[in-house]
Amino acid sequence: MVEAARRSDCLLMTAFLLRFDYRYARLKQRLPDIEPVRSIYAYRNFDRSLFRLYSRTHSFIENAIHDIDLMLWYVGGPVTRAHGFCRNTLGLANPDVNWGVLEFESGALGVLQTTWLYPEQPHEDLQWNAGIHVVGDCGVLECSNDQVGFRANTDDSGILLLDQTGWAEIHGEARGAFGAMLRHYVACIRGEAAYAGTPPEEALESMRIACRLVEDSRRRAIASAPGAAGHRSAGS
């Protein structure tokens, strides 16, 4: 896709919507206040019922890739080593507990955590437990989806903290980061804006890193399996 876009001189937009979420974009703007970045921790935890569908793809690629994109955006340097640690507790096609550790050329460390073990929830009440924590020499910046969203407290459900910045439909129009991303894409096609999303080459690098995490986690699983000859520690 990247090569086809280059040959045809067409716009190829990548759907990394967190760059259009005002909280994560604002964090990027404030990075000069705390730089250099030393540590990033990103987490993304979901309702276990959703994994019946999304287990078809490894979670490092399915959802943690959005956090990989953020880390590349925030650190601004290449990843030198990727270490993946995964567990399969639900017995589906791919692991439901996933931790990744990224070592950057700058010396910064990134930790990714994603699980699919949250209690089942009605779709309209889904609560996304996701966020990011960035530590630099001069301070800390962080976003948390389930602490600044829409709050509801009813007799039936109790307290719900419902994130509305990712997507929400207001008067029949898509709002939040998804809506902003799509409107930006249309503006670019019309020639009204310069593309500000994730460059395709960076999106491709995020996919490569996600695949490295998957590969490393599978090597660890093989090495730790009963009957394996010794223990191997593989860092890709």
C-alpha positions in Angstrom: 0.0 0.0 0.0 2.8 2.4 0.8 4.6 1.7 -2.5 1.3 2.0 -4.4 0.7 5.4 -2.9 4.2 6.6 -3.8 3.8 5.4 -7.4 0.4 7.0 -7.9 1.1 10.2 -5.9 -2.1 9.6 -3.9 -3.0 10.3 -0.3 -2.7 7.1 1.9 -4.2 7.9 5.3 -3.6 5.5 8.2 -6.4 5.1 10.8 -4.4 5.8 13.9 -7.1 7.8 15.5 -5.3 8.6 18.8 -3.3 11.3 17.1 -6.7 13.0 16.6 -7.8 12.5 20.2 -7.3 16.0 21.8 -5.9 14.5 25.0 -3.1 12.5 23.3 -2.4 15.3 20.8 -2.2 17.8 23.7 0.3 15.5 25.5 2.4 15.6 22.3 2.3 19.4 22.4 3.4 19.5 26.0 6.4 17.1 25.6 9.0 19.9 25.4 8.0 20.7 29.0 9.4 17.4 30.3 11.9 16.1 27.7 13.9 14.1 27.3 11.4 11.2 27.5 12.7 8.4 29.7 9.8 6.0 30.3 6.4 5.4 28.7 3.7 3.0 30.0 0.6 2.4 27.9 -2.3 0.2 28.9 -5.4 -1.0 27.0 -7.9 -3.4 28.6 -11.2 -4.7 27.1 -14.4 -6.6 27.8 -13.7 -10.4 27.5 -16.8 -10.9 25.4 -15.2 -8.8 22.6 -12.3 -11.2 22.4 -14.5 -13.9 20.8 -14.2 -11.7 17.7 -10.9 -10.0 18.1 -8.9 -13.1 19.1 -8.6 -13.7 15.3 -5.6 -11.3 15.4 -2.8 -11.1 17.9 -3.5 -8.2 20.4 -0.1 -6.6 19.8 -1.3 -6.0 16.2 -5.0 -5.6 16.9 -5.0 -2.9 19.6 -1.6 -2.3 21.2 -0.4 -1.1 17.8 -2.2 2.2 18.6 0.1 2.6 21.6 3.1 1.6 19.6 2.3 4.5 17.2 2.0 6.9 20.1 5.3 5.8 21.5 7.0 6.3 18.2 5.3 9.7 17.9 6.4 10.8 21.4 9.9 9.4 21.5 10.7 10.2 17.9 13.4 7.5 17.6 13.7 3.9 16.4 13.1 0.8 18.5 16.2 -1.3 18.9 14.8 -4.3 20.9 11.3 -5.6 21.4 10.4 -8.2 24.1 6.9 -9.8 24.2 5.3 -11.7 27.1 1.9 -13.3 26.6 -0.5 -15.7 28.3 -3.6 -17.4 27.0 -6.1 -17.9 29.8 -9.3 -18.1 27.7 -8.2 -20.8 25.3 -9.0 -18.8 22.2 -6.9 -18.4 19.0 -4.5 -15.8 20.5 -3.3 -14.7 24.0 -5.6 -12.5 26.1 -2.8 -11.2 28.4 0.0 -9.4 26.6 2.9 -7.3 27.9 5.6 -5.8 25.6 8.8 -4.0 26.5 10.4 -1.7 23.9 14.0 -0.4 24.1 14.5 2.8 22.1 17.8 4.0 20.6 17.6 7.1 22.8 17.6 4.9 25.9 13.9 5.4 26.7 11.9 2.3 27.7 8.3 1.7 26.7 5.9 -0.8 28.3 2.7 -2.0 26.6 0.0 -3.8 28.4 -3.3 -5.1 26.9 -5.8 -7.7 28.2 -9.2 -8.9 27.3 -10.3 -9.9 30.9 -12.7 -7.1 31.9 -16.2 -8.2 32.8 -18.7 -8.4 30.0 -20.7 -5.2 29.5 -23.6 -4.1 27.3 -22.2 -2.4 24.2 -23.7 0.9 25.0 -22.0 0.8 28.4 -18.5 -0.2 27.3 -15.8 1.4 29.5 -12.4 1.6 27.8 -9.7 1.1 30.4 -6.9 2.7 28.5 -4.3 5.4 29.0 -0.6 6.4 28.8 1.9 7.6 31.3 5.0 9.5 30.0 8.0 10.3 32.3 10.7 12.8 31.4 13.5 14.6 33.1 11.3 17.5 34.0 7.9 16.0 34.7 5.1 13.5 34.0 2.3 13.7 31.4 -0.6 11.2 31.3 -4.0 10.5 29.8 -6.7 8.2 31.1 -9.8 7.3 29.0 -12.0 6.2 31.9 -11.4 9.2 34.2 -12.4 12.2 32.1 -15.2 10.7 30.0 -19.0 10.9 30.4 -20.2 9.9 33.9 -23.5 8.1 34.5 -25.0 6.8 37.7 -28.2 4.9 37.5 -30.1 2.4 39.6 -29.5 -0.4 37.1 -25.8 0.1 36.4 -24.3 2.1 39.2 -21.5 4.5 38.3 -20.3 4.3 34.7 -17.4 6.4 33.3 -18.0 6.3 29.5 -15.4 7.7 27.2 -16.9 9.9 24.5 -13.7 11.3 23.0 -13.0 8.2 20.9 -16.4 8.1 19.2 -19.8 9.5 19.9 -22.8 10.3 17.7 -24.2 13.8 18.2 -27.2 14.8 16.1 -26.5 12.1 13.6 -22.8 13.1 13.1 -19.7 11.2 14.1 -17.8 13.1 16.8 -14.7 12.4 18.9 -11.4 11.3 17.5 -13.0 9.0 14.8 -15.1 11.9 13.5 -12.2 14.3 13.6 -10.0 11.8 11.7 -12.6 11.2 9.0 -13.3 15.0 8.5 -9.5 15.6 8.3 -9.2 13.0 5.6 -12.1 14.6 3.6 -10.4 18.0 4.0 -7.1 16.6 2.7 -8.9 15.1 -0.4 -10.5 18.5 -1.1 -7.2 20.3 -0.8 -8.3 22.2 2.3 -5.7 20.8 4.7 -2.2 19.3 4.7 -2.1 15.7 6.0 -1.4 15.6 9.7 -2.1 11.9 10.5 0.4 9.1 10.9 2.6 8.9 7.9 2.2 5.5 6.2 5.9 4.8 6.7 5.5 5.2 10.5 2.4 3.1 10.4 4.4 0.4 8.7 7.1 0.7 11.4 4.5 0.3 14.1 3.3 -2.9 12.4 6.9 -4.2 12.2 7.4 -3.6 15.9 4.1 -5.3 16.8 5.1 -8.3 14.7 8.5 -8.4 16.5 6.7 -8.5 19.9 4.5 -11.4 18.6 7.5 -13.3 17.4 9.5 -12.7 20.6 6.5 -13.8 22.8 6.1 -17.0 20.8 9.8 -17.9 21.1 9.5 -17.4 24.9 6.4 -19.7 25.0 8.3 -22.4 23.1 11.3 -22.1 25.3 9.3 -22.3 28.5 7.1 -25.2 27.3 7.4 -28.6 29.2 10.2 -30.6 27.7 12.0 -27.6 26.2 15.8 -28.0 26.2 16.8 -25.3 28.7 15.5 -21.7 28.8 16.1 -19.2 26.1 15.7 -15.5 26.3 15.2 -14.0 22.9 15.2 -10.2 22.3 14.4 -9.3 18.7 
